[in-house]
Amino acid sequence: MLLAIDAGNTNVVFAVFDQNRKVGSWRISTDHNRTSDEYAVWLTHLMALVQLRPLDITDAILASVVPAANFHLQRLVRDHFRCEPLVIGAPGVKLGIEVVMDNPEEVGADRLVNAIAARERYQVPLIVIDFGTATTFDVVDRDGNYCGGVIAPGINLSLEALFMAAAKLPKVEIEEPKRVIGKGTIGAMKSGIFYGYVGLIEGLVTRIKAEYGEPMTVIATGGLAGLFARATNMIDHTDAELTLRGLRFIFEHNKAS
């Protein structure tokens, strides 16, 4: 079985695949100081709840945008699952996608993995919107190449900044308000956060499509993808497991080659 690890700025996601079938997935908050043994105690306990043992894992793949966490995650795989992880970005690892950028090495592993998964599942050209710590818009051209994108502050990051900078503004939940015009501070904040991001999505997708000059498929992923997909007709598909699918595809591509 394959253990896929997606280490982001907010969470680390672990998933186990039995060929094409996902048999379990779990997430934990990203902590640079968490050791491989701490990961192992937490993860193996959760795996046991679905009748999975460490010995069931034969292969592993890791994509990370948190360099400080890489050592412990790689050691977790080596020490507790007895295999060598395939690491996105490491020499010799084939992604199966061409990165048409000024500096290809600058593109985050998660963005490339998302682009690869989207290209395999949906019609190109396409835009992938990932609602993570940052809200990213990644573009795959008609030839299946990664050709650039947009990075905006994530909605939770913006909400936290508003709370920290304005003494009288409370923390609010991210949800679709019943009206745009708020009748109180909390209503006004909820409207500004939610519909402000709907405007961000619609504005950037419109501009990307206009600049590209062709119809494009739009896929949304990340924890808030479903919430915003219901509020705009700009999003064609939501795919909560896009990154994990991409990791499995990259592993199979490297195994075959």
N, C-alpha and C positions, 0 to 999 in steps of 0.2 A: 504494500500500500504506500501511497505517496503522502508525505506531510508537507503542506504548503504553508509558508509563513509570510505574512504581509505586515511589515513593521512601518507604521506611520507615525506622524508626530503626536497624535492623540492616543491611538490604540495600536496594539499588536494583535493581529488576527491569525489564528491557527485553524487549518482545516485538513481533514484526512479524506483522501480519495481512494476508492477501490475501483481502479480503471476510470471509467467516465462518471461513476456514481459517488457523490459526496456522502460520506457516512457520519460526519460530525464536524462542527465548527464552533470555535470559542474565541472570545476576545478578552484582553486585559489591558488596562491603561499602560501607556508607555512610560517606563521608568529607567533612566540610564543606569541606575545603580542596582537594578534587580539582577541577581546572579543566575547562572545557568541552573543551579540546584533549586533555587526558588521557583523558576519557571517550571522545572521538572515536577516538583511536588504538586503544584497547581494543575498542570496540564495532564499528567498521568492519572490523577484522581478523576478529572472530568472525562477522560477517555474511558476509564473503567466503568463509568456509568452507562456507556453504550457498548460495553463488552469489547473494548479495544485494549490491547496490551502493547507496551513498547516494542516487543518482538514482532508485532504485526507490521511495523513500519520498515520498509525496505529502502526507501529513497526519500529525499527531501529537497525542497527548493525554497530559496529565501530572496525576497525583494525588500529592500530597506531604504528609507530616506533619513534614517537616524544612525549615522556612523558610530556613535557612542554605544549603541545597543548591539552592534554586529558581533562583537567578540563573544558576548554571553550567549547570543542566539546560536551562533555556530558551535560553540562548545556544548550547548544543550543537545544539539543534534548528534554530535560526535560521541559525547559521554553517555547519553541516556537512550539514544536510539541506534547507536552503533553504525552510523553511515555518514558519508561525506556530503554536505549540502551543496547543491548547485546554487551559486550566488549570482544574481542578476548584476551585470556590470563587471564581473570578474573576467580576466583574460581567457579566451577560448569558449566562452558561453555565447551561443548563437541565439539571437532574438528572432530572426526571420523577418525583420522589418528594416527598411532603410530610413535613416534619420536625416532629413534634408534640412539641416540647420547650420548656422554659422559656427556654432560650437556644440556638436552633438553630445559631448560628454557632460554638458550642463543639464541635460534633460533628466528629471527625476525618474527613478526606476518605476515608480507606481504609474506615472503617466504613460510610459512606454508599454507597460504590461496592459493597461486599460486599452490603449490604442490597438494592440495586437488582438486582444480578445474581441473588441468591437468589430475589427476588420473581418474576423473569422465568422462572426454571427450575424452581421448586418450589412446592408448594401452601402458601398462606398460611392462617392465621398461622404464623409461623416464628421460630426462633431461629438466629442465625448465631454459631458459636463460632470465633474466629480465634486460633490458637496463634502469636502473634508475640512481640515484645519484651514486650508486655502480653498477657494472655489476656483477650479481650473477648467479651462475650455481647450480641448486638444483637437487638432484637425488632422484627419487622415485623407490624403488626396485620392483621386480616382484610380491611381496605380497601386494603392495600398501602402504608400509611404507616409511616415509621420513628418508633417511639414510645418509644425509650429503650433502656437496657441496663445492663450491669455491666462494670466494669474491675477486673481482678485482676493482680497481678504475674505476669509470664511465668515459665515454668518455668526457663528458663536464667538469668533474673535472680535467682530465688530460690536456685538452686544456687550461683551466683557469690557471693551474699551470705552463704550458709552457709559457703562455703570461706574467704571473706575474714574473717569474724567469729570463726571457731573455729580456733585455731592447729593443732590436732591432727587436723582433719578434711581428708581429701584431696579432690581433684576426682574425680567419678565420671561415668560415662556414663549417659545417660538411656535406660533400657531396662526392659522388664518383667521383674522378678525371678521366680525360680522359686517363691519362697515369700514370704509376708508377714513372717514373723518372721525377721529376719536373724540369722545365726549368727556375724557379725563386723561390724566397723564399716562396711565397704564395703557388705555386704549390707543392713545396717540403713538406711544412707543411701539406697541405691537403692530400697528398699521405701518409705521415707518420702516420697521425692520422687515416685516413680511413683504409688503408691496414694494418696498425699495429694492429687495432682492428679486422680486418678480420683474421689476423694471430693468434691473441689471441683466437678468437672463435674456429677456426679450430684446433689449437694446444690443447686447453683444452678439447674440445669435443672428439678428438682422444684419448687423454690420459685417460679421464674418461671411455670411452667405453672399452679401452684396460684393464684397471684395473678392471672394472666390469665383463668383460669377456663374454658379451652377446650383441646382437643387441639391440639398444635403440632408442626410438622415441625422437626427439628433437623439443621442442616448444619454440618459442621466443615471448616475450611480452615486453611492454614498448614503448615509443614514437619512438625509432629508430629501432624497430624490423623489420619493412618492408624494410627499407633502407639496412640493413645488410643481410637480408634474400635473397635479389636479388643478392648479391655479392658472395654467397657461397652456395654450395649444401649440407652443413652440417645441415641446418635447414629444418625440415620436414613441420612444420606448424607455422603460425604466428597467435596470438590471442591477439588483443589489449585490450580485456575486460576480460582477465583471472582472475584478482584479484576480479573484481566486481562479476563475476560468482561464484567464490569461496565463497565470503561473502554471497551471496544468498543461496548457498548450505548449508553452516554452519548454517545459520538461520533456514532453513527448517529442517535440521537434529535435531537441538535443540528443535524446535517447536514440531516435531513428537515424541520426546522422553520425 
